[in-house]
Amino acid sequence: VRETLGKVENVDQVKVDFSAKTACVTMKKGALTQKTVETAFKGSRYSVASFEAVAVSQPRSYTLSVSGMT
């Protein structure tokens, strides 16, 4: 999950909590969309269960519930 999301343009940091099956993504600039995450996960065992913007100012942070994490 960390490696996949880390390849998305303008991602600054990805924190993964495998026990909670979540990832927190912080952007350098711009916004992250659920469609962008779904595209990044395409062809992997992961999928987006939920997508939530945590902060609307820069840097923007997003919390994702990720299916397929073990």
C-alpha positions in Angstrom: 0.0 0.0 0.0 2.7 2.5 1.0 4.8 1.8 -2.1 1.7 2.0 -4.4 0.4 5.3 -3.0 3.9 6.7 -2.7 4.1 6.6 -6.5 1.1 8.9 -6.9 2.1 12.3 -8.1 2.6 14.9 -5.3 2.2 12.4 -2.5 4.5 13.5 0.4 3.9 10.8 3.0 1.9 7.6 3.5 1.3 6.1 6.9 -0.2 2.7 7.0 -1.9 1.0 9.9 -2.3 -2.6 9.0 -4.3 -3.5 12.1 -6.9 -0.8 11.4 -6.6 -1.4 7.6 -6.1 2.3 6.9 -3.7 4.6 5.2 -3.2 8.3 5.8 -1.9 10.1 2.8 -0.4 13.6 3.0 0.0 15.6 -0.3 2.9 18.0 -1.1 0.5 20.0 -3.2 -2.8 19.5 -4.9 -5.6 17.1 -4.0 -6.0 13.4 -3.9 -9.1 11.9 -5.3 -10.7 8.5 -4.7 -10.5 7.9 -8.5 -6.7 8.5 -8.3 -6.3 6.0 -5.5 -8.5 3.4 -7.3 -6.4 3.8 -10.4 -3.2 3.3 -8.4 -4.6 0.1 -6.8 -5.8 -1.2 -10.2 -4.4 -4.7 -10.7 -3.4 -5.1 -7.1 -5.2 -6.9 -4.2 -6.1 -3.6 -2.7 -9.2 -1.5 -3.1 -10.7 1.6 -1.5 -13.3 0.8 1.1 -13.7 4.5 2.1 -12.1 7.8 1.4 -12.2 10.9 3.6 -10.4 14.3 3.4 -9.0 15.1 6.8 -7.8 18.6 6.2 -8.7 21.1 3.5 -5.7 23.4 3.8 -2.3 22.6 2.5 -0.8 20.1 3.1 -3.9 18.1 2.5 -4.4 14.8 4.3 -6.7 11.9 3.5 -7.6 8.8 5.4 -8.4 5.6 3.4 -9.9 2.4 4.5 -8.2 -0.2 2.4 -9.6 -3.6 1.6 -7.1 -6.5 1.0 -4.6 -5.6 3.7 -3.5 -8.5 5.8 
